[in-house]
Amino acid sequence: MEYRYIPQGVCSQELIFNIENGIVTDLKVVGGCSGNLQGIAKLVKGLPIDEVIERLKGIKCGFKPTSCPDQIAKALEEYKKQAV
């Protein structure tokens, strides 16, 4: 299932997930720091949603209260709320 999320307070403009049976099967990030986000997308591929949230939630970017990894976690938390 494809799930799209518009992140807040970061450089990336959209997060596009493919999720199957609670597993992140793919992640594409529009905008942001391309190399870093491509790396993060490869690292979360194949992981359960809850594990991705646990690993990425709360990461900050410099003095910002959030980051692209934190927004990935928030997106997956929102997905879980909607999937119920």
C-alpha positions in Angstrom: 0.0 0.0 0.0 1.3 3.5 -0.9 1.2 6.1 1.9 2.2 9.7 1.3 3.0 12.2 4.1 3.9 15.9 3.9 6.7 16.6 6.5 6.7 19.7 8.6 9.7 21.9 9.6 12.3 20.1 7.4 13.8 20.5 3.9 12.1 17.4 2.4 8.8 18.0 0.8 7.1 14.6 0.7 7.6 11.1 2.0 6.3 8.2 -0.1 6.1 4.8 1.6 5.2 1.4 0.4 4.0 -0.7 3.3 3.0 -4.3 3.3 1.9 -6.2 6.4 3.4 -3.7 8.8 6.8 -3.7 6.9 8.3 -0.7 5.1 9.0 -2.2 1.7 10.1 1.1 0.1 10.6 4.8 0.9 11.1 7.7 -1.4 11.8 11.2 -0.2 11.2 14.2 -2.3 13.6 17.1 -1.6 15.9 17.3 1.4 19.5 16.0 1.6 19.5 13.5 -1.2 22.4 11.3 -0.2 21.5 11.1 3.4 17.9 10.4 2.7 18.6 7.8 0.1 20.8 6.0 2.7 18.1 6.2 5.4 15.5 4.9 2.8 17.7 1.8 2.2 18.3 1.3 5.9 14.6 1.3 6.8 13.6 -1.0 3.8 12.4 -4.3 5.2 12.0 -3.2 8.7 8.8 -3.3 10.8 7.1 0.0 11.2 7.5 0.0 15.0 11.2 -0.6 14.7 11.6 2.3 12.3 9.7 4.6 14.7 11.8 3.5 17.6 15.1 4.1 15.8 14.2 7.5 14.2 11.8 9.2 16.6 13.2 12.3 18.4 16.2 12.9 16.1 16.9 16.6 15.7 18.5 18.5 12.9 20.8 21.2 14.4 18.7 23.6 16.4 15.4 22.5 14.7 13.0 20.5 17.0 12.7 17.8 14.3 14.5 16.3 11.4 13.8 14.2 8.3 14.3 11.0 10.2 12.0 12.2 13.0 9.4 13.1 10.3 9.7 9.6 8.9 8.8 8.3 12.4 5.9 10.8 12.7 4.6 9.7 9.3 4.6 6.1 10.3 2.8 6.9 13.5 0.1 8.7 11.5 -0.1 5.7 9.1 -0.6 3.4 12.1 -3.5 5.6 13.4 -5.2 5.5 10.0 -4.6 1.8 9.4 -6.6 0.8 12.5 
